[in-house]
Amino acid sequence: MDVFPCCEQLHALCPVPLDFCNRVVDTKKAAHRKGGAQRAVIKNCLQYISTHLREDLRLEELAHECGLCSRSLSLKFKAEVGCGIPEYIHRDNAHVLQ
């Protein structure tokens, strides 16, 4: 039994709003899946920084290790961690020295 029989009638009369709603839902689901992948990339980046903290780390090297271009890594890192990569490395180095 169809819970919302009027939806079929509404869709027949005006398919655009329903189609738009379905596209919004699909986009949000895709963004949610992508967010999980982004967190994994940043987690790997943080691990790499931690492992190579005593070395002279370069953004291009980190980006290569993460499989991203340097611009994308910078933007994703800042969005996820809340600060830029140089600032994070500086804070991490200061923490290790204490």
Rosetta blueprint (number, residue, H / E / L):
1 M L
2 D L
3 V L
4 F L
5 P H
6 C H
7 C H
8 E H
9 Q H
10 L H
11 H H
12 A H
13 L H
14 C L
15 P H
16 V H
17 P H
18 L H
19 D H
20 F H
21 C H
22 N H
23 R H
24 V H
25 V H
26 D H
27 T H
28 K H
29 K H
30 A H
31 A H
32 H H
33 R H
34 K H
35 G H
36 G H
37 A H
38 Q H
39 R H
40 A H
41 V H
42 I H
43 K H
44 N H
45 C H
46 L H
47 Q H
48 Y H
49 I H
50 S H
51 T H
52 H L
53 L L
54 R L
55 E L
56 D L
57 L L
58 R L
59 L H
60 E H
61 E H
62 L H
63 A H
64 H H
65 E H
66 C H
67 G L
68 L L
69 C L
70 S H
71 R H
72 S H
73 L H
74 S H
75 L H
76 K H
77 F H
78 K H
79 A H
80 E H
81 V H
82 G L
83 C L
84 G L
85 I H
86 P H
87 E H
88 Y H
89 I H
90 H H
91 R H
92 D H
93 N H
94 A H
95 H H
96 V H
97 L H
98 Q L
